[in-house]
Amino acid sequence: MELVRILLSRSKPYTGYVIAVLLLQALSTAATLYLPSLNAKIIDRGVAQVDIDYIWRTGGIMLIVAFVQVLAAIAAIWFGSRTAMGLGRDLRSDIFRRVTRYSAEDMNNFGTATLITRGTNDVQQIQMVYMMMLNFMVTAPIMSIGGVIMAIREDAGMSWLVAVSVIVLLAAISLIIVRLMPLFRAWQGKLDVMNGTLREQIAGIRVVRAFTREEHEAERFRTANRDLTELSLKVGQLFILMFPIITVILNVATGAVLWFGGHRVDEGLVEVGSLTAFLQYLLQILAAVMMGTFMAMILPRAVICARRITDVLEHEPSITEPDQPRTPERSEGVVEFDNVSFQYAGAEAPVLHDVSFTATSGTTTALIGATGSGKTTALSLVPRLYLPTKGRVLLDGTDIAEMKRGDVVKRVGLVPQKPYLFSGTVASNLRLGAPEATDEELWNALRVAQADFVEDLDMHIAQGGTNVSGGQRQRLSIARMLVARPLVYLFDDSFSALDVLTDAAVRSGMREYTAEATTIIVAQRVSSIVDADQILVMDAGRVVARGTHEELLESSETYREIVESQKTSEVA
Ligand SMILES: Nc1ncnc2c1ncn2[C@@H]1O[C@H](COP(=O)(O)OP(=O)(O)OP(=O)(O)O)[C@@H](O)[C@H]1O
């Protein structure tokens, strides 16, 4: 079972701590078990025979035992917490490390939201169960078995009372738990729905406002929220029921012990002190039973979480490092697509079919075509975000599948369609690919990328770059790539948020960077690519025409249509 595997394998670094917890808990429980029998002695010998000296002495021992019990319990919890928290930290960092090795395809398959939940909430569940296990694992068995032995030693004649109380308590708690479990499972589902709704609404708040859908969305959220609340109330009601029921059982058990015990004291079968001790042992046994049932209640959830975490940790990234990596002998940045086809995992048909072209250094290759024709997909094969399902992508003559990821990334820079900025400053974002870049280099890249809104390199950038506009984000991410100075520059529709004049200014400024490099541009606007050395016209995943702007105007009907459609829209 995954939970056992996770706990056993990951406890290894904390073996010393785990042993300490177990020993300390054993000590603390033994002390707890010892106390009632000392109490019995004080009553039966000290009080009954008015032996003040004996009362003092045994009372002193009780004090020391109680002190040891408290100290051992505190220390056990301290070691237990450190172990459980340490295990949680290790798990989280392993999940993080594994996820950073995932390819784009793996990320698509899992989904960001669930990976976050698994790395936070699920780990927390495991931590909690582990912490309880460490503390109950020793306490509950010792307390229940030891309690039974000690109780029988005090008065064997009433042991049937222990059996009856345990059975009644178990039956009552089980009845409640059986009704709670499905509610718990449903609750997890409802929580997911509410989180999902909330996430979607916050992320899409602008669209909601733009289409004045606030009322509709509020209603959707209200429903999700109400479902969760109703279920939580049901869970709460059962929980509330649990406490009075347990209290009643404990009190009835106490009453029964006093009733039957009282008669036995009358008959001289047992002494008062032993009766008191018996009562305390009975309560301890019932407490141990409650611990056990509580564990049984939270265990299934942890089992599910462990399974979800194991799925992440054992998922082999779909793109792995080659066993014998090859490094290209040249460093020119020549990109070659050799009969490349590509199909997304789970998709019904390929989105690229037999794409072949070569982009050499010092030249610009442009991809143009209808929405969904596969331009972005083709571009994302260059930095090895995906591997082709057929054919090869070569970088300086070497298949990128055979290169180390680091070697590919060093040579290739991509400005994605939706650029992402990290929380920090302009400088920290620009230095992402070149940590040693000087301020001067940053300013130069900003100037070329027309990011003239930046007045200070320490300007704050919010998570995701949400405190700058879409166009500004694009300029910053262009600057970020310029700073890294790769051999291959990939622009995925990176100029779309720029106006025509800025677009032209950026492209002409970039020549000082890209003169020797290979540039591949995906563009919607023909004006962005008229100067390109070769233009590939894509349609439904195929390259249907290639050539310069002039050549294509002559030869390609599709290209002419694209040019015409843009002229019409410009006039309009
Ligand atoms: N992660 C994915 N999983 C499955 N199919 C995908 C995925 N991403 C894109 N596709 C599909 O692949 C096809 C090509 O998409 P791609 O993004 O490469 O097109 P594009 O030419 O760049 O479009 P646009 O100009 O709109 O950016 C589309 O039909 C799209 O539905």
The ligand as an ORCA input file, in Angstrom:
! r2SCAN-3c Opt
* xyz 0 1
  N      -2.015     20.686    -25.438
  C      -2.740     20.315    -26.496
  N      -3.375     19.139    -26.485
  C      -4.093     18.733    -27.543
  N      -4.248     19.437    -28.666
  C      -3.647     20.637    -28.732
  C      -2.865     21.137    -27.637
  N      -2.393     22.344    -27.997
  C      -2.846     22.594    -29.237
  N      -3.594     21.569    -29.674
  C      -4.241     21.469    -31.010
  O      -3.228     21.497    -31.983
  C      -3.628     22.259    -33.107
  C      -2.523     23.263    -33.442
  O      -2.416     24.207    -32.397
  P      -1.307     25.354    -32.405
  O      -1.408     26.072    -31.117
  O      -0.006     24.776    -32.776
  O      -1.851     26.264    -33.579
  P      -1.380     27.707    -34.033
  O      -1.221     27.629    -35.496
  O      -0.217     28.168    -33.258
  O      -2.661     28.551    -33.660
  P      -2.747     30.106    -33.241
  O      -2.407     30.897    -34.417
  O      -4.179     30.242    -32.846
  O      -1.815     30.263    -32.097
  C      -4.946     22.887    -32.755
  O      -5.952     22.204    -33.459
  C      -5.115     22.661    -31.293
  O      -6.451     22.368    -30.980
*
